């Protein structure tokens, strides 16, 4: 379906009425099961058709967006790339990451700032690379992986990405609930805040790409304004003279650990990056997609990381902030608006609702992930998977609402390690082993005879995990290499080294085995 001209000029992805509720054979041919009139299946099918017929509803799931169905190129569409990432990531959950520099790793303001900026750049560049596959393929990230990691091996990162997106959005719900509860002085339960944010997130994610892009286009403005207010209100209490503590070896280990942490968070979007670009023209410049994605991510993460570092640096000298932090992270953020009375409470509400912009893409991509897992998952409509994902997030958030920092620390290990191994495999495969192939046959995304076996990719991916475990330094586990490195989290670096060293020879052996 060709989008209308007026909406195309606005750069909005258009809803496509292509229903993916049928199964398919190995070649991708659509096979619709028969349904008797009046049967339960028939009733459900009519209900689904009615829902997907709503104005602005994206009925498409993981089916490829053909070149003729894409939006036309425009300046507004290009700007939307950077705006999407900026809007999604100037949120309270990413601000929380900045707290770890001074509070967990005992780093000073300057050390924390340098690690945050460099780590954010590296993680953003990784996601920027994965984003380029959306326009040229018309496929979601996890479908693209089938071409580079194999049909069956790609299901492992797909499953991990579902866990990643669900877990990350669960943290968003908890933080927003904490902020709203702190604003009310405890009169509002954290539960109420969690439920409110979950409902808004559910509505936008269910409707899909059109409403998603529209929401992200404007959500950043009030969020950015209140962050500036927070800087003005709390900036005088930021302690830029705060120094790092510990001997030389400890300091080096803590710097590397915090840098890795600041890399993990933007890097985690790499497993979903191309999901949001499938409606862009096939010939869209790869460099443009990369640079605009990098810009939107890096600028947003740098801003909120620095605010988080500033708040953490002020806790030792500001008893009110220390008391607020003892209650919750959300209470600390609200404490930054102290002295602004009712207006400060209003700003806190905007910050709390700002996490919705960060939660929507995660919910959307998790739902698509269930469809990628297999034909039975693909037979369930995308909107229904969104409902399932939101329910799971809601249950997890309500269960973990009183243990946010513990959950956050334990979840970070999963957040970044494996995504980078996946990115390296994609990079090596596309640059070294697919150099002679100008294009893939993007129409054969379900043809197992065309897709690679993926044994080399699976082995290199698992070896990357071995390296990560050896170098991991987390609350619940410390690897032997991390101990040798002075209790520093070097898991991602060791894992990347294992992946890089192992993939090329394993892939060469695989090609010899299959006679290619």
N, C-alpha and C positions, 0 to 999 in steps of 0.2 A: 504494500500500500504506500503510495507516494504521499508524504505529508503536505498539508496545506501550505501555501506560500507564506501567509502571514505568520504562522507559527514557526516555519522554518527560519524566517528572518530573525526571530527571537532566539534561535539557537536551542530550542527545546526538543528533546527526544520525544517522538510521537508514539502513542500507544498503537500497538500492532495487534490486530485481532487474528492471531494465529494460535490455535489451541493445541497444547501439547499433552492432551489427556489420553492419547492413544499410544499403544505399544508400537514397536518397529522391529523389523528383522535386522540381520547383521549388516545389510547394505544400506540401511537407513530408510527403506521403504515403509510407509505408514500403513499399519494394519489395525483397523478399527474393529474391536470385537462386536458381534451382533448383540442387540438388546431388544427384547420384546417390549412392545408398547404396554405401558402401565407397570412394568417391572421396577424394582428398586433402582437398578442401574439406569433405566431410562429416566426416572425421576431425578436422580442425581445429575445425570447429564443435562437435563433441561435447567436445573438449578444453576449448574456451572455456566451454561450458556447465558443465562440471564445476568449472572454476576459479571461475567466477562464482557457483557454488552454495555455495561455502565460507561458513561462518558468519561474519557480520560483514563480508562482502565487498561493496563498492559496485560494482554492475555498471553503473550509469548512467554515461554519458559526458556529452555536451553537450545531450542532450534536455532539454526544459523539465521542471522539477518542478512538477506541477500543484498547485493549492491543496489538493486533498484528500489529497495525499501529504506535506504538510508536517507538521512536529512541532508540538505544541500550545505555546502561549505559557506561559512559566514564568520565575520569578526565576532559576533555575539557568541556563536558556538565555540570559537576558539577561547574567548575569555572565560566561558563557562567551565573549561577544564581546570583553570587555576582557581576559580571561585569555588568550585565543588570541593576541592581539597582544603582550601583555606576555611571555608564555612564549616566543614565537617570536623576540623581539628583544633579550632580555637575554643576548646571545651574544657570543662573542669577536670575531667578524668586525665587529660594530658598535662594539665597544670600540676596534678598530683605527682606526676613522675619527677618534676623538678624538685620536689621536697626531699627526694632520696639523697641528693648530693650532700647537703649539709647534715641532714638528720640521720641517715643510715650509714653513709660512707665517710662522714666527718670531714668533708671537703669544705674549703673556704669558698667565698663568693666567686673569686676569680677562677679558681680551678674548676668549680662547678659549671661556670658559664662557658669556659672553653670546651669542656667535655660535652656539654649540651649542644653547642653549635656544631662541633665536628661530628658528633654522633648523629645528630639530626640530619646533617648533610648526607652522610653515608647511607642512612636508612632511606631517605627520600630518593636518592639516586637509584637505589635498588628497585623501589616501587615504580619509579619513572620508567625504568627499562621494561618492566613487565606490562606497563600500560600500553606500550606501542603495539602489542599484538591484537588489541581489540578492533581497531579500524581495518587492519589488513586482513583479518580472518572473519570478522563478523561473529566470533565465538566468545563465550565467557572464558575466563582464565582457566578453569579446570577442564574445559573441553579442549582448549589449546594444548594443555599438558598431554593429552592423548597422543598428539603428533610428535611430542618431544620426549616423553617418558614411557609411552606405551599405554594401551587401553587398560590393562589390569593394574600395573604398578601405579598409574596416576590416581587410582582410587584411594591410595593411602594418604597422600597429601590432601586430597579432597575431604576425607574424613577428619583429618587433623584441622583443616580450615573451618569446618563446621564447629568443632569444639572451640577453636580460637575465637571465632566471631560470636558464638553464644556466650563464651566466658567473658570476653571483653565488654560486650553490651550489658551483661549482668552487672559488672562493676559500674558501668554508667548509671544504671538504675539505682544502685545503692548510694552512689555519691549524690545524685540529684535528690534522693529521699532524705539524706543527711542534711543537705543545704536547706531544703524546705522546712524540715523539722527545726533546725537551728533558728531560722527566721522567725518562726512562731514561738520561740522560747520553749520548745518542747510540747506545746499544746497540740500541734499536729504530729501524729505518729509518722515515723519513717515509712511505714507501710503505705500510707496515703500518698506520699510523694512518689514512691516507686510505682504504684498503680496508675497514677495520673500520667507520668512520663511514658509508661509502657503502652497505654492506650493510644496516645498521639503517635508514637513510633509505629504501632501496629497499623493504624489507618494509612499512613503515608507509604509504608513498605508494601502493604497489600495492593494498593493502587498501582505501584510500580514506577517505572522510569520517568514517565511524564511528570507526575506529581513530585517525585523525588527530586528531579532537577529543578523544578519550579520552587520547591521548598528551600533547597540549598542556595538558590540564587539570591534569596532575600534574608535568610536566617542569619547570615554573618554580620549584618549591619548592627542590629541591637546588641548582639554579643560583643562585637568589637568596641562599641561605645561604652558598655559597662566595664569592660576590661580596662579601658582608659581611665574610667572613674576609679576603679580599684587601684590602679597605679598612682593616681593623684591622691587618693585617700590613705593608702598604706605605704607609699613610697618613702615617706620620711622616716619610717621605721625599718626600712631595708638596711642591712649592715654590710656595705660594700667592702669594709675593712676586715670582715671575718676571715680568719686564717685557717688553713687546714691543720689537722692534728695528726700525730704519728711520726714514726721514723721514716727514713727515705724509702725503704722497701715497702712499708705499709702504705705510704702515700702513693707510690707508683701503682700498687695493686688496686687501691681504691679508685684512683683516677681511671684505670682501665675498666674496672667494673662498672662505674657510672657511665662512662662513654658507651660501653656495650649496651647498657640499659636504655640510653637515649637513642641508640641505633635500633633496638628491637621494636620500639613502638611504631615509628613510621614505616619500618621495614615490614611489619605485619600486614600492611595493606597490599603488599606485593602479590599475595595469593588471591586477591580479588580485583586487582587494578584494572584489568581489561573489561571487566563486567560492565563498566559504566560508559564504555566508548564504542559499543557495538553498533550504534546508530550513526557513527561518524563515517564520512565517505571513505571508500576503500583506498583512495590515493592520498589520504591525509599524510602530511609529512611526519615521518617517525621522529625526527629531531624536534619538531614543534610539539608533538605529544609529550616527548620526554622532558623538554625544558619547561613547559607550562605545568606539568605534573610536579616536577621537582620544585618549581617556584612556589606553587600553592602549598605544598607540604612543608618545605623548609621554613618559609616565612611564618606559617602558622605555629609550627612546633617551636621555633626559636622564641616567638613571643610568649607562649604560655609556659615554656620551660623557664624562661627568665623570671616571670612573675612567681612561679613556684619556688624557685631558688631564693628570690627576694623574701617571700613570706617565711621560708624556713630560716633564713639568716636572721630574721628579726625575733624569732621565738626566744632565744637566750636572754634578750634584754627587754622583752615586752611580756609581762606577766599575764596580761589579758589574752594574748595570743597563745601563750603556753597553756593556760587553763582551757581555752577553746580547743586546742589540738588534743588535749587529754580527753575531750568529749568525742570528737570525730574530726576527720579531715574537712567535712562539709562545714562544721562549726568554725574551723580556722578560716576558711574562705569568707564566710559571713563576717567574721571578726575583722577582716581587712576593710570592711565598710563602716567600721565603728566611727561614731561621730556624725554620721549622715542621717540619723534618725529613720523616719519612714522611707525616705528616698533610698537609703542604704538597703532597707528590706526589699524594696522594689527591685533594686539592682541584683540582689541575691536571687530573687525569683527568676530574673532573666538568665542569670548564670546557670541556675538549676535546669531550666528548660532548654538551655543551649546544648545540653548533652544529647538531646533528641536528634540534632543534626549529625552527631557522631554515631548514633545508634542505628539510624535508618539504613545506611549502606551495609552495615554488618548483618542486619536482619535480612535484607534483600539477598545478599550473597550466600548466607547460610541456607536459605530456602532453595536457591539454585543448586547448591551443593548436594542436597538430598536428591534432586533430579539427576544429577550427574552420576550418582552412585550406581544406578542400574535402571533397567527398563521398568521395574515395578515402582521405583521412586519417580521416574519420568511420567508414569501414568497418572500420578497425583498432581493436580494443578498447582502452579507456583503460589497462588494466593493462599491455598490451603496449607501449604508448607510454611508460609509466613505465619499463619495462625498457630501452628504447632510450635514454631521457634519462639514466638512471643510467650506462649504459655510456659515453655521450658525455662526461658529467661526469668519470667516472673516468679516461678517457684524457686529457682536458684537464688534470686535476689532476696526474696523474703526469708529464705533459710540462712543466708550468709550475711544479713544486714548488720549484725553486731560484731563482725570479725573482718571488716573490710581490708585493713592493712595486711593482715595475715594472709587472706585470700589473694590479695594483690601480689605480695611477695612470692607466694608459692606458684602463682600463675605465670609469672614473668619468664620462667624457664621455657614454657611451651610457646610463649608469645613470639619469640624471635629466632630461635635456633634453626628450626627446620625450614623456615621460609627462605633463608639465605642459601641453604643447601639446594633447594629447589631452583632458585634463581641461577645459581652457578651451573647446574645441569642444563637448564634451558640455554644459557649463554654459550656453554661449550658445544652443545649439540648444534645450535644454529650457526655458530661461527666456524667450527672445525669440521663437522661431518655433513652439514647441509649447505656448504658454500656454493656447490654447483647447481643447486635447485633454486631457481628464481622464486618460485612460489610453491606452496603446498596445494594439494587438491582439497580445498576447505569444505567441499561437499561430501567428502567420504569420512566424516567424523565418527560414524558408527560402524565402519567397515574394518573389522579386525584383521582382515587379510592385507589391508593397505597400511595400517598403523604398525609402528615398530613393536617388537616383542617387549623391549624395555627391561631385560634382565640386568643390563649394565647400569641403567638408571636406578633400578631398585637397589642393587648392591651398593652403588656409590652413595645413595641416599641413606641407607642403613649404616654404612661406614661413617658417614657424617655424624650420625647420631651417636656412634661409638665414641668419636672424638669429642662430641659435646658433653657426653657423660663423664669422660675422663677429665675434662677441663671445667666442669660446671662448679660454680660456687653459689649455692642457694641456701635459703633458710633451713631446708630439710635435707640437704645433701651437699657434700663437698668432694669433688673428684680428686684423685691422686695428683694429677697434673696441676690442678688449681692450688693444692697445698704446696707443691714445689715452686709455684709462681708467687708465693707469698699470700696465699688465700685471696687470689684475684679471679674473677669470672672470665676465664679465657675460653669458655666452651665454644662460643661461636667461631673463634679464630682457629682453634684446633679442628673443629668439625669441618670448617671450610677447607682447611689444608688437606684433611683426609679425603674430602669429596673431589678436590682438584687433582690430587695425585692419583686417585683410583679410577676416575671416570674414563679418561681417554684410553688407557690400555684395556679396560674391561669392554668398552664399546667396540674397540678394534677386534677383540676376540669374538664378540657377539656377531659382528658383521661377517667374520670368517666362517662362523658356525652356520649362518643362514645363507651363505654364498652370495653376499651382496658386495 
